[in-house]
Amino acid sequence: MAPYSYQLIDESNHEIRLMTLLPAQDRESEVVCDLNNVRLTEDNVPAFEALSYTWGPPANPSTLRVSSLTNESIEVTRNLSEALPYLRDPEKPRILWIDAVCINQKSLAERGQQVQRMASIYSLAERVIVWLGLDDTDTNLAMAACGLLDSKVDTNVGGYAVLKCRTNDPADAHWGDKHAPLPYDGATWQAIAKLLRRPWFSRLWIWQEIRLAKPNAVITCGTDTMPWMHLRKALDCMVYKRVPFDTIGVEGLGALVRNGFDLATTYGYITLKRLLTLMRHAQCTDSRDRVYGILGLSSNTDAHINVRPDYTKSVADVYMELLVCYMEKSQRLELFSLCELDETLHNWPSWVPYLEKPKTTRHLTHSHSSGHSPCSAERLDYGVLKLTGIITGKVSKVDRLITSPRTEPDLSYAVLVEAIQRWVTWFDMASAYIDGNPMAEALCRTICAGAISDAYVPPHTAFPSMESSRIVLRDIMESSYAQSSNSPDKKLFLEYGFKGCNGRAFFTTAAGHVGMGPAGTRVDDKLCVFLGCDFPMVIRPAENGRFRIVGESYVPGIASNEALLGRLQSNYRAVVGYDVGSGLYNWGFFDSQTGKVQVEDPRLCLDLPQGWRLANHDLKRVWERFVHDGAPAKLENLDPRLSKLALLSRGVPLENVEII
């Protein structure tokens, strides 16, 4: 059969192409379809369902005949050709949107234009059908387990909280008990793991497709089906109950459940960095889709990304466009935390995250080194970015943590203990750190990368306290790992110490700071606090007075905006405060004299620059605290007193740094 000749889509008329799958009484009959261009807008939604599936290998494609009246066909992968007979209705036509068929894949222009519309396609579809592949002996068992959970508990799906049992039978109370295990046998857990290992869960595009779908989405494996909400609820319940996956005996089950939970969790708001982090291991055929595949989800992030898909651009140009667009929209450099210098990537700008190779280290979260400052950034030549900040020192000593596989925590913790015992020999532990606090406290914060319960008000009990951390540090200094106590405090400190140190480098600077930086940190690298960036960046001198970004770091003593504003008064300490009224966490300052947390930085005067005023709305304590009078007036979360101009007028010694 001749290749199908697509009718051009009229972009100005907001057209998409829909496939009509013609009916047949049995699955062995030839699959035949029609294709029609239709207008799709929020006010004009034709009836159709959208398919979410994986293309699978391109080898040995099948042919799909278009219209019984012609002899034209479209090549489709084996995965899709297997699905179509199961999707076909025996009696009536079924109208579907399937990317491989409804987009002319040979037209780069149409691919780019239609990819931009996929968010509206999946959100406006009557229903999204998830095709996981053919059914097997375990499919029904896994789906039955999810259905049983749905019948037993009501959950705040994606919100970690099992609200209540759905029955009044006392025998069912354990289903809603956070501490009660799920009564599944080994075969059931194996079936659940097998379901979650299906290739669909590993693909990048499905994040947008299922997260934008209506709640009536369904999962299909051959003839077995279940509502998507059943799986969402099951994953939510497993995470809430903190199932001890390591003890169940199913390899990789915990990671599979966590990945599924991250996929299924819905957020009213999420940062773009968090979204990219969640999707970092998702797979795609075209590297540019690591940007294009998230565009439909970016409207709920801290910066709606207005990037138009263009498959004629290089991967580097697409990734650079993402970062620049985010930087311009948010006036922040948060995506820099995704950067980690890879010297095998020749001619790749160090300030552009290489999304094809995700970071292996956990992202740092307990630093606010430039406060709520807007960035000052200017693109110079291709691949050159001029930023403003303060270089706070030069790396003088480095020790990389060599870790064992995380599947052997005791061995990994032993390696960490040995590293800590090396590090403490670098210092006079009886002396004070550069910020005036005890050296032991600085080391504990560095080892845990700031994840200390006292950094929160009220204290976050998931993290080790400073008091218990210092006791564990003292025990480590005085004995070997095997000889030290096996207390819960020790386990908690080592757990978060491992998370903070794993795959990183411990370093000191000539100025007296200690820090935890990227594994590639070297002696003579420099530490820079950029405006608009929460973490001090390790940068490396390059040619012509320029620098390359090595990666993010955690450094006590400059983690709370000290580089720009100096030390806090003795009665204040920077914390993450919980606001009861909004249910949000926000950076603040705990005043030991009043026992209260304030959002206002005590180092800044209350006078705002001309044209600015404090906001007056319900969440002004934690979000969009400022109003910039203009046409129209604009709410801002960034502090105008921390702009480049305002800081220079305060005498802060800012400097321009060119990054390549």
N, C-alpha and C positions, 0 to 999 in steps of 0.2 A: 504493500500500500504506500501511496505517496505521503510525504509529511503534510500535516494539516497546515493550511494557510490561515493564520489568525487575522481576524478583523481588528484593525487598529482601535485602541481605546481612546476615547475623547476625554482627556484629562480636564479640560475646561468645563465639561459637563459632569465631573465627579464620577466617572464611570469605573466600574469594575467588571470582571467577567465571571459569570456563574455557570456551573456545570449541572446539567440535568442528567442524572443517572437513570437510564431507561430500565423498566422492570423486567424481571425474568423469574420463572417458576423454580429454577434450580440453579445451584452455584456453578455447575459445569457449563452453562450457556455462555456464549461470548458476551463480554462486557461492552456495551455500546453507550455512548453519551452524546448529548448536544451541548453546544457552548453558545452563550448569548451575552452581549454587553448590556449592562443595566446601570442605571443611576443609583448611587448610594450616598445619602446624606442622613443626618439625624432626623430630618423631616420627611425623608423618603426612603423607607427601609423595606425592600422586598423580602419575602419569606425565604430564608435559606438557613442551612446549618453549615458550620465551619469544621473542618477536620484538622485535628492536631495529631501529628504522627512523625515518625522518622523516615527519612528518605531511604536510608540503608545504602549498601554498596552500589556503585553505578554499573558494575559488571553484569552482563547478561540481562539487559533490560527487556521488558515486555512491551507490547504495543496495545494501545487503547484506541478502538475505532471511534471516530467522531461522526455521528449521524448514520443511520441505517441507509440513507439515500446517497451517500458518497463513499468513496474508497480512499479516504484520508485517515491518517492515524497520528497519535502522539506517543513518543517513547516514554515509558514510566519505569521506575525501579521495581524490583521484585516485591519489595515491602508493600508498595501501593497496590500492585496487581493482586497480591494476596488479600488485601483489605476490601477491595471494591465488591467482590461477590458477596461478602458478608454485610456490606452496607446497603446493597441493592434491595429494594422492596419487591416482593413478588407480584404485587397488584398495581402499584401506581408509581409514577416518576418521583424521584427524590432529588431535591435541588440542594447542591452542595457547593462550598468554596474550598478548593484544594489547590494549594500554591503551585505544585508541579504541573497542574493542568490549566489552571485559570490565569497563570502568568506565562507569557511567552518567554521562556527561559533563554532563548537565543538572542533576545533584544536587551542589551544592557540598559538602554534608556527606559524601557518599560519595567524592567526589574527594579530599577531605582525608584521609579514613580510609584509602583504598586507596593513595594516594601514600605514606603512611607504611609500607606493606607492600611497596613495590616492591623494596627491598633484599633481603628474604627471597625474593621471587618470582624474581628473577634469579639469586640464589645457589643456590636449591634446584631450579631447573629442570634437567631432564635435559640440556638443551642450549640455548644461546642462538643464534638465527639472526640474523645481521646482513644486512638487506636494503639494498643500496646503490642499487637501481634496475635498469632494464633493461640488458642487456649491449650492448656496441658493438664496433667493430672493434679497439679498443685494450685491452679488458678482459682478453682471453685472454693478450695479450702481457705485461701488467703482472703477472698472476697467475703466468705461467710464469717470469718473472724472480724473483719471490719464492720460488717452488718450487725453482728452481735453487739459490738461496742456501741454502735449507733442506737440500738434498742435499749441499752442499759443506762447511758449517761447523756446529759446535756452539757456541752462544753461551749466556752467562749472561744470559738475556733480561731486559732492564730493568736490567742491571748493568754496562753499558758494555764488557764484556770478551768478546772472541772467544776462546774457550778453545782450540779446535784444529780442524784440518781433519777432515772425516769420512772422507776417503780417504787412503790411503798413497801415492797417485800423486804423485811430485814435481812433475808439471805442474799439480797443484791447489794447491800450497803458497801461491800468491798469494792465495787466497781468505781464508786466515786471517792474512795479513800485514797488520798495522795500516797500513803505509805503502804498500801496493800498491793501485792504483785498482781499482774494480770494472769489469770488461770489458763495460760496457753501451754500446750505440750510442745516438745521439741519439733514434731512434724509441722505444727502450725507456725512456729517461728521460722522454720526453714521455708515454708511456703510464702510467708510474708517477705522474707529476704529475697526469694527468687522473683517475686513480683516487682520489688523495688530495684532489682538488678536489671530489669528490662531496659533496653537502650533508650527508650523515650525519656526516662528520668535523667539521663546524662546529657541531653541535648540543650543547646542554648535557646533556640527559638521558642521552645515550649514554655519558658518562663513567661514571656509576654502573652502567649496564646491562652494559657490556662488562668493566669492571674487577672486577665481582662474579661474572662468568660462570665456569663451569667451563672447564678448558683445551681442551675439545673443541668450543668455539664455532666456527661456520663463517661465512664471508663469501659472500654470494650476489649475483650480478648476472645477472638473468635465468636463463639455463641454466648460466652459469659459476659455479663454486664453488671455494673453497680454504679450508683450515683457517686460523683466526685466528692461530694460532701461526706460520704461515709469514710473515704480514705483520709480526708482532711481531719475529721474528728478523731479517727484512730491514731494518726500521727501526733496530734495535739495531746491526746491522752497519754500516749507512751512517753512523750517528753515531760509532761507534767508529773507523771508518776516516777520519773527518774529511774526507768527500768534499768537494772544492772546488766547491760548487754554483754559485758565481758564474761559474765558467769553463765550465760545461756548456752554457749557452745556453738554459736553460728557465726562463722568468720565474717567480720566486717558489718555485722548487723547494726551496731551503734551508728556508724558513719552513714549507712543507707537510710536509717530512720531520720538522722539529723538533716541529711540532704533533702529528703522528702518533706520534712517539716519546714525547712527554710523555703522550699518551693511553694508549699501550701499556705504559709503564713501570709496574711494580708496586713498591710500597713496603711494607716491613713497618711503617714508621712515617713519618709526614709531618705537618708542622704544618698547622693549619687555614689559616693565612695562605698557606703555600705552595700548598695545594690551591686556594684561591680565586684565587691568582695564576695558576696553570696554566690555570684555567678562565675567565680574565677575558674572553677574546674569544669564548667559546662563546655560541651564540645560543639564545634561548628565546622563546616567544610571550608567556608571563606572567612579568612581572618578579619576582614572588614565588618563582618556581622557581629563581632564583639561590641561594636558601637551601634550599628544599625539595628541589632536585635534587642536593644534596650530602650530605643527612642520612645516607644509607646508607653513605657513605664516611668519615664523621666518627669512627667507632669506632676507626679506626687513626690518628687525629690526637692532638694534645696535649690535646684536651678533647672528649669525646663530647658532641655537641650534642643535648640532649633537647628539641627543638622539635617541637610537633605541628602538621602542616600545617593551615592554616585559611584558606581562600580568601575568607572574609568580612573579613579584616583588610586594612588598607592596606599598600602597599609599604613605607612608612616604618616602620610598626609591626613588620612582619616583619623588616626589616633591623636595627631596634633590638633586637628580641628575640634575634636571632642574637648581636649584640655583647654584650648583657647576659648571656646564657647562657654564652658563652665566658668572659667576664670573671669570672663567679662560679665557674665550674668550674676555670679555670686560675689564677685570681688574677693574671692578667697583662693588659697592655694592648697586646699585639702587633698586634691588628687596627687600632690607630690608624695604623699605617704605610700602611693602605689609604685613609686620609682625605686629601683635598686640597680646600681650600676652593673652592667654586663659588658665587659670589655671585648667580648666576642662579637658584639653587635656594632660593626663598623658604620660610621656615619649616622648612627641613630642618636638624636638629641637626648641627652641624659635627663632632661626635664619632661620628657614625654613617656608615660608609662608604657611598657611593652606588655600589652595585655595577653599576648600569646603565651607568655611564660609567667604564670602567676607567682606572687611571693609565697615562699614556704613558711615565713614567720608570721606570727599573729600580729595584727595591726595594734599599734599603741593607742591607748585611749585616755590616758590620765595626764595630759599635758595641755597647757593653754598659754604657750610661751609668748604669744604676741597679743593676748587678749582678744577682744572683738574688733581688731583692727582691719581695715580694708587693705587689700594688697596694692602695691604700686608696681605695675608691670608694663613693659613696653617691648614689643617684638622689633628686633633690629633686622639683621640679615636672616635668610632662611635658616631655621634651627637655632637662632640666637635669641635669648630672652634676657632683658635687663630688668632686674628686680632691686628692691630697696630693703635694707635690713641692717643688722649689726653683726659683724664677725666677733664672736666672744672669746675665741682662743684657738690654740693649735693642739692637736692630739700629740701627746708625748709618750704614751705607753698603751699597748694593746694586748689583749689576751682573748683568743677566740674560744668559745665553748664547743668542744667536740662531744656530741651526744650520741647515745645509742638509740636504737629504735624505740619509739614511744610505747610499743606493745610490751616492753619490759620496764615498767615504771621504777622498780627498785634499783635496777642497774642504771637507769637514766638519772635517778636522784643521787646515786652514789657518785656519778661523774660530776653532777652539779656541786655536790658537797666538796669534792676535791678541788673544783675550780674556786669555790668560795674560800677555801683554806689557802689557796695561792693568793687570791686578791687581798685578803686582810693583811698579808705581809707587806703590802705596798704602803701601808699607812701607819701612823701613830694613832691607834684606836682610842687613846685617851684624849685626843685633841678634838677641837671643834672643826666642823666643815666650813667651807667658804661662806655659807649663809648663816653661820653662827650656831646652828644646831649640832648635836653630837654627830661625830663621824659614823657611829654605828647606825644612827637613824638614816643618814644619807645612803649608806650601803644597803640597808633593808629596802628603802624606796627604789633604789636602782635595780637591785636583784629582782624585785617584783614589778618593775616598770611602773611604779606608782599605784599598783593595785593593793592598797592598804585600807582597811575598813575605816580608819580615822580620817581618810580623805573625804568621807561622806558625812553629812549631817542630816538625819541621824546616821550612826555608823552602819555600814553595809556589812552584814554578818557573813556574807558569802566570801569575804576576803579576810586574810589574817590581820589581826590588830598590830599596831606598832609595838605595844608592850610585849606581846607574845613573840613577835618576830625578833625583837632584840634578844629575848631569852634563847630562842632557837639559834640565833647567830652566835651567841656566847658559847652555847653547847658545841656548835660545830667547830668553833675556834679551839675548844679545849679537848676535843676527842674525835675519834674517827667516826665515820657514818655508822658503822655497825655497832659501835659502843654507845652512841647517843640514844636518847630515849625515843620511843616510838609513839609519842603522844599525838592526839589529834591536831594540836597546834603545830607540831613539827610537820605533819603530813600536809596541812593546809599551806604552810609557808613554802614547803618544797614544791607543792603543786603549782602555786602561782609564781614561784621562782623559776621553775622549769618553763612555764609559759612565757615569762618575760625574757629569759636568757637563751632559750633554745634557738640555735641557728644564728645567734648574734655575737657581737664582740663587746667585751667590757673594756672601757678605756678611761684614761685620765687626760687632762689637758694641762698645758703649762700654766694656765691661770689658776688651777686648783680644783677644777670641776671633775666629777666622776660621771660616767654615763654608760648607757647600753645602746650600742649603735649597730649598723648593719655588719654582716660578717666580713665584708670587704674593707672595713675601716683600716687605715694604715697610719703609722706615725707620720706626722707633718700634714695630715689632712686638717681641715679647719672646720670649726663649728659656727654656723650662722643662724641667727634668728631673723627670718624674713617677715615683713609685714604681711598679715593675712594667712599665716601658717601656724598651726597649733604646736608643731614640734620643731625643735632645733634640727637643722639639716646638716649632715656631714657632707662637706664639699671638698673637691680635690683640685688643686691648682692645675691649670692647663696652659696652652700656648696663648700668647698675647694678653696676659693678665686676666684671662677668663678662667672659669671653673666648670667642673662637672659635678652633678649631684651623685653622691654615693648612696644616700638613703636617710631615712628618718632616725631620730634617736630620742631617748628619754634621759634628761639631765636634771637632777634636783638642783635647786638654786637658780635655775632660769626657766623652770617649768611653769611659773606663775607670773610671767610678764616682768621679771626682774630686770632683764636686759634693757627694756624700754623705760621702765618706771622706777627702778631701784627696789630695794627691800621694802617689805611691808613693815608697818609699825609693829612693835613687839606683841601687842594685844590682838593682832589679827593673824589669821592664817587662811590661805586659799583653800576652798573646799568645793565639793559638788553638793549642792543643797537640794533637798526634795521639797517641792512646793505642793502643799496639801490641796490647795484650791484648784490647781490645774492638773495635778497628777504628773507633773513634769520635773525632771532633774535639770539643774542649770548651774553654771559656774557662779560662785559667790564667795563671800568672805565672812568667816566666823569671828565674832568679836567676843573674846573671853571675858570682857568686863560686863557685857550685857547678856551673854549667853545666846545671842541671836545671830542669824545669818542675814547679811544684806547683799543685794545684787550690786550696789554701787561700789566701785573700787575706791577705797579710802585714799589712794594716792592721787586721785584725780579731783579737781575742783568741780563744783556743780555747774559752773558757767559753761554753756554750750556756745559754739561758734555762731556767728550771725547767720540767720536763716534756718536754725535748728531749734527744736523744742522737745521736751519730754512728751511721750505719748500718753493718752488717757483712755485706756481700754482694759477689759477684764484681765488680759494676760500680760499687761505691761510690766509685771514683776519679772517675767521670764522670757518674753519674746517680743520682738519689734518694739523696742523701748523708746525709739526716737522718731521724730517726724521731721522730714525735710520739706520746708514750705516751698512750694513751686506750683506749677500748673500741669497736673494737679499735685496736691501735697502727697508725699510718699512715706509710708512707714518703713523704717529701717531697723535691723538688728545690729548693724555695725556702728561702732562708736565714733562719731566725728572727731572726738578729742584724741583719737589714736590714728588719725590720718597722717600721711607723710608731712603735709604742711603744718599741721598742729603740733606734731612731735618736734619738727625742726624749730618751731617758734619757742618750744620749751627748752631748747638747747640739747636735745638728744642727738648724739653723734651718728646719725644715719649715714650710710654709704651705698652707692650703687654697685651692684654685683652682676656681672654678665655671665650667664650660664649657657653652655653649649651642650 
